[in-house]
Amino acid sequence: MKRIATILSVLFLMVNVTVAQESYYSLYKSNEWEKLEKKVVPGLQKQPHDVVLNHVAGKMYSNEAYSKHSYDKAYSYFLTTKNELSKLSP
């Protein structure tokens, strides 16, 4: 019984993480910058090494349609993404 509860818990967490990631990218694709910023900026303050958040922030700041776009910030976020990914890869 414990095994089943553990497996269900892990599956539940995986689904929640996937849904959260998809919401960032769907907001980006639909150019909903204010909503995206309200999710990404606090998320990065809580988890500055999160790969997905850094990647989305880099994409957001590199897009000229975003009123606060900044190539320097985008580069910094993409660099953090690259560094964090290299820590995860063998």
C-alpha positions in Angstrom: 0.0 0.0 0.0 2.9 2.3 0.8 4.4 1.7 -2.6 1.2 2.6 -4.4 0.9 5.9 -2.4 4.5 6.7 -3.2 4.0 6.1 -6.9 0.9 8.1 -7.0 2.6 11.0 -5.1 5.5 11.0 -7.6 3.1 11.0 -10.6 1.1 13.8 -9.1 4.2 15.9 -8.6 5.4 15.2 -12.2 2.1 16.2 -13.6 2.0 19.5 -11.6 5.5 20.4 -12.7 4.7 19.7 -16.4 1.5 21.8 -16.2 3.4 24.7 -14.6 6.1 24.6 -17.3 3.4 24.5 -20.0 1.7 27.6 -18.5 4.9 29.6 -18.8 5.4 28.7 -22.4 1.8 29.2 -23.3 1.8 32.7 -21.8 5.0 33.4 -23.8 3.5 32.2 -27.0 0.4 34.3 -26.5 2.4 37.4 -25.7 0.8 37.8 -22.3 3.8 39.6 -20.8 2.2 41.0 -17.6 0.9 37.6 -16.5 4.2 35.9 -17.5 6.2 38.5 -15.6 4.0 38.1 -12.5 4.8 34.4 -12.5 8.4 34.3 -13.6 9.9 37.2 -11.5 8.7 35.9 -8.1 9.6 32.4 -9.1 13.1 33.4 -9.9 13.4 35.2 -6.5 12.4 31.9 -4.8 14.3 29.6 -7.1 17.1 31.5 -8.9 18.7 28.3 -10.3 15.5 26.9 -11.8 16.3 25.9 -15.4 12.8 26.5 -16.8 12.3 29.8 -15.1 15.6 31.1 -16.3 14.9 29.9 -19.9 11.5 31.6 -20.0 12.9 34.8 -18.5 15.6 34.8 -21.2 13.1 34.3 -23.9 10.9 37.0 -22.4 13.6 39.6 -22.1 15.0 38.8 -25.6 11.6 39.4 -27.3 11.3 42.9 -28.7 7.5 42.8 -28.2 8.1 42.8 -24.5 8.1 46.4 -23.3 11.0 45.8 -20.8 13.1 43.8 -23.2 16.8 43.8 -22.5 19.4 41.8 -24.3 21.8 42.0 -21.4 19.2 40.5 -19.0 18.3 37.9 -21.6 21.9 36.9 -22.1 22.3 36.6 -18.3 19.3 34.3 -17.9 20.3 32.2 -20.9 23.8 31.8 -19.4 22.3 30.8 -16.1 20.1 28.2 -17.9 23.2 26.8 -19.7 25.2 26.6 -16.5 22.4 24.9 -14.5 21.8 22.4 -17.3 25.4 21.5 -17.4 25.2 20.7 -13.7 22.3 18.3 -14.4 23.9 16.5 -17.3 26.6 13.8 -16.8 
